[in-house]
Structures are given as C-alpha cells and as structure tokens.
Amino acid sequence: MSHVISETVRVLSDTMSGPYYDHDCEKCVYLGSIIDGDQKIVDLYFCPKGSIRTMSIIARYSSDGPDYASSHIGYIERYQVGLYTAMERTLDYLKVDGDKINV
C-alpha cells in the first residue's frame, strides 16, 4: 500500500507513548498522533465495531467529547488529512495482525 500523506502533516515523536487527548470509547484502537497543517495535535483511532467497510475512523482534536471527526473508510477523502492518515494506519494495523482486508 502506498502512503500518501499530505505534506502538511508531521508525525509526532515516537517517544509519545499514548494519546494526547482523552477519548471516551474503550473499544477504539489508538493509531498515533499527528500535527496537522494548522499546527494542531490530532489523535488518530479506529473503532473495530462492525465490518471493515463500516468501522469508524476517528481524528480527535481535543479532550472535549464532540471535538472530533469520524467517517467510515469508504467515505474518506484525501483532503480530510487526519481521517485519511487514520485510514492508512488502520489498514496497515489490520494487515500486520494478519487480517484479510477486502475494501
């Protein structure tokens, strides 16, 4: 899988061991954090509920409950930098665990 990540995104240091913000779903899998083009930290997750086509990809912008963006994998556009990066990491994560992916 080729990685197409916007030039405006920088990956945070590997020394960061967990999410920067609080997240209220214990089932979500943390995928790392990025700094977006607005210099804002964004935590990336996927929620494994449902099938690969219906699972949610999440970009969290603060600890405030509603301050996030989410979408299903099939609806994410490249301009949605946080969600697009989370989608790429989700697909990589699932592949590493040996799951078959048919998107």
Buried (B, 14 or more C-beta within 10 A) or exposed (E): EEEEBBEEBEEBEEEEEEBBBEBEEEEBBBBBBBBBEEEEBBBBBBBBEEEBEEBBBBBBBBEEEEEBBBBBBEEBEEEBBBBBBBBBBBBBBBEEEEEEEEE
